[in-house]
Amino acid sequence: MYTLYIANRNYSSWSLRPWVLLREAGILFEERLERFVEGASGSSRERFLRFSPSGQVPCLHDGDIRVWDSLAIVGHVAETHPQVWPEDPAARAFARSAAAEMHSGFGQLRRWCTMSVGIRMRLHEEACRAIAPDLVRLQELWNQGLDRFGGPFLAGPRFSVVDAFYAPIAFRWQSYGFALEGAAADYARHLLALKSMREWERDALAETWRDAAHDAEALESGEIVEDLRARSLPSGA
């Protein structure tokens, strides 16, 4: 059985991708959560090197095999569970391309809307202007997949890798309130309604630890209008 190492649910978009894929595909795995931490107890990277060659999350253990980076993890899983990609060749090609684009692109959206599941933000004008081109491309891409393959997921009727890679965008949309229209907004709502996503959100809101660097990133983009997270404890607690 796989062991998947992840970090704080509230912040770790990279951890969410393989986690939600395994959940939605019904693939059994053991979860190991390791908190982000900086300070006297050392850095996250130093601690994460115990289980991840890159010192980052997520990292998948498959027996003696170590697989790090979300794109590599889903590729490894697909070798024995090919159903995580669409069966139709055209849908599979689209899904692979769109997942890779998410992995390497949308830099401004990542920069200004870091994932923080439990907060609700009002974006500054600077942030709105910066993410506008990424939002145009995001809606174009989502509408293309939904129109071409019939939905409700991006590459057809079944959740696949491409949906896992865009799942963090649904949480970002909920947190920052940036504009999505029509089918794109419906798709984001559909992702948020999945049982696995509701489970992730529930546990993210229950986390009592904070990571100052992630919280500072969020505050660069706007102001917090609501914080739904459980009462915080010191970062090393």
C-alpha positions in Angstrom: 0.0 0.0 0.0 1.2 3.5 -0.8 2.2 6.0 1.9 1.6 9.6 1.0 3.4 12.3 2.9 1.6 15.7 2.9 1.8 19.0 4.9 -0.7 21.4 6.3 -4.0 21.0 4.6 -4.8 24.7 4.9 -1.8 25.7 2.8 -0.4 22.7 0.8 -1.9 22.8 -2.7 0.8 20.4 -3.9 -0.2 17.9 -1.3 -3.9 18.1 -2.2 -3.3 17.0 -5.8 -2.2 13.4 -5.3 -4.3 13.1 -2.1 -7.6 14.0 -3.8 -6.7 11.8 -6.8 -6.1 8.7 -4.7 -9.3 9.4 -2.7 -11.5 9.9 -5.8 -10.0 6.9 -7.5 -10.6 4.6 -4.5 -6.9 3.7 -4.2 -5.9 2.8 -0.7 -3.0 4.7 0.9 -1.7 5.6 4.3 -1.4 9.3 5.0 1.4 10.9 6.9 1.0 14.6 7.7 4.1 16.6 8.5 3.7 20.3 9.5 5.5 23.2 8.0 7.7 24.7 10.7 10.4 27.3 10.9 12.5 28.5 13.8 14.4 27.0 16.7 13.3 23.5 15.9 14.7 23.7 12.4 13.3 24.2 8.9 10.6 22.2 7.2 13.1 21.2 4.5 15.4 19.7 7.1 12.6 17.7 8.6 11.1 16.7 5.3 14.4 15.3 4.1 13.8 12.3 6.4 11.2 11.0 4.0 11.5 13.1 0.8 14.7 13.4 -1.4 13.8 17.0 -2.3 12.9 18.0 1.2 9.5 19.0 0.0 5.9 17.6 0.0 4.2 15.6 -1.4 6.2 12.5 -1.4 4.9 9.0 -2.1 6.5 5.8 -0.7 5.7 2.6 -2.7 7.7 0.0 -0.8 11.3 1.0 -1.3 10.5 3.4 -4.1 10.4 7.1 -3.3 8.5 9.4 -5.7 8.4 13.2 -5.2 6.7 16.0 -7.0 3.0 15.8 -7.7 3.4 15.2 -11.4 5.8 12.4 -10.9 3.6 10.9 -8.2 0.5 10.7 -10.5 2.7 9.2 -13.3 3.9 6.5 -11.0 0.4 5.8 -9.7 -0.9 5.6 -13.3 1.5 2.7 -14.1 -0.6 0.4 -11.9 -3.8 2.3 -11.9 -4.3 3.6 -15.5 -7.9 4.6 -14.7 -6.6 7.8 -13.2 -6.4 9.1 -16.7 -9.3 9.2 -19.2 -9.6 6.2 -21.4 -10.4 8.1 -24.6 -7.2 9.1 -26.3 -8.3 12.6 -27.1 -9.5 13.2 -23.6 -6.3 11.7 -22.2 -4.2 14.0 -24.4 -6.1 17.1 -23.3 -5.9 16.0 -19.6 -2.2 15.5 -19.8 -1.6 18.8 -21.5 -3.9 20.7 -19.1 -2.4 19.1 -16.0 1.1 19.9 -17.2 0.1 23.5 -17.9 -1.2 23.8 -14.3 2.0 22.3 -13.0 4.2 24.8 -14.8 1.9 27.8 -15.4 -0.5 30.3 -13.8 2.3 31.9 -12.0 0.5 35.2 -11.1 -2.5 33.3 -9.8 -0.2 31.2 -7.6 1.7 34.3 -6.5 -1.2 36.5 -5.5 -3.7 33.8 -4.4 -1.6 31.3 -2.3 -3.9 28.5 -1.1 -5.3 29.1 2.4 -8.4 27.1 2.7 -9.8 28.7 5.9 -9.7 32.4 5.0 -11.9 34.7 3.0 -10.1 37.6 1.4 -10.9 40.9 -0.4 -8.2 41.3 -3.1 -6.3 44.6 -3.6 -6.6 46.2 -7.1 -3.0 45.3 -7.8 -3.7 41.7 -7.2 -6.8 41.8 -9.4 -4.9 43.3 -12.3 -2.0 40.8 -11.9 -4.2 37.7 -12.0 -6.5 38.8 -14.7 -4.6 37.2 -17.7 -4.3 33.9 -15.8 -8.1 34.0 -15.1 -8.8 34.5 -18.8 -6.6 31.5 -19.7 -8.1 29.4 -16.9 -11.7 30.0 -18.0 -10.7 29.4 -21.6 -9.1 26.0 -20.7 -11.9 24.9 -18.4 -14.6 25.8 -20.9 -12.7 24.0 -23.7 -12.5 20.7 -21.7 -16.1 20.9 -20.4 -17.5 21.7 -23.8 -15.5 19.2 -25.8 -15.8 16.2 -23.4 -19.3 16.9 -21.9 -18.4 17.4 -18.2 -19.0 17.4 -15.4 -15.2 17.0 -15.1 -12.6 18.6 -17.3 -12.0 15.5 -19.5 -15.4 13.8 -19.3 -17.7 12.1 -16.8 -15.1 10.8 -14.5 -12.7 12.6 -12.1 -9.1 12.2 -13.3 -5.6 13.6 -12.9 -6.4 16.9 -14.5 -9.2 17.6 -12.0 -6.8 16.8 -9.2 -4.4 19.4 -10.5 -7.0 22.1 -10.7 -8.7 21.2 -7.3 -6.6 23.8 -5.4 -7.9 26.5 -7.8 -11.4 25.7 -6.4 -10.2 26.4 -2.9 -8.4 29.6 -4.1 -11.6 30.8 -5.8 -13.6 30.2 -2.5 -11.0 32.0 -0.5 -10.2 35.0 -2.7 -13.5 35.5 -4.5 -12.0 36.2 -7.9 -14.4 36.2 -10.8 -15.4 33.0 -12.6 -18.4 32.8 -14.9 -20.8 30.3 -16.2 -19.6 26.7 -16.7 -16.2 27.5 -15.1 -17.9 28.6 -11.9 -20.2 25.6 -11.9 -17.1 23.4 -12.3 -15.4 25.0 -9.3 -18.6 24.4 -7.2 -18.7 20.8 -8.4 -15.1 20.2 -7.2 -15.8 21.9 -3.8 -18.9 19.6 -3.4 -16.9 16.4 -3.8 -16.8 14.2 -0.6 -13.0 14.2 -0.7 -12.7 17.9 -1.0 -15.2 18.5 1.8 -13.1 16.1 4.0 -9.9 18.0 3.1 -11.6 21.3 3.9 -13.0 20.1 7.2 -9.6 18.9 8.4 -7.9 22.1 7.1 -10.3 24.3 9.2 -9.6 22.1 12.2 -5.8 22.7 12.1 -4.6 24.8 15.0 -1.1 25.5 13.7 0.0 28.3 11.5 2.8 29.0 9.1 3.9 32.6 9.2 5.4 32.6 5.7 2.2 31.3 4.1 0.0 33.7 6.0 2.2 36.6 5.0 1.9 35.7 1.3 -1.9 35.8 1.6 -1.8 39.2 3.3 0.2 40.7 0.4 -2.8 40.2 -1.9 -5.5 41.8 0.2 -7.3 41.9 3.5 -8.8 39.0 5.4 -12.6 39.5 5.9 -13.2 36.2 7.6 -11.0 33.5 9.2 -12.8 30.2 9.6 -9.8 28.3 11.0 -9.7 26.9 14.5 -8.0 29.0 17.1 -4.3 29.0 16.4 -1.5 27.6 18.5 2.2 28.7 18.4 3.9 27.3 15.3 6.0 24.8 17.2 3.2 23.5 19.4 
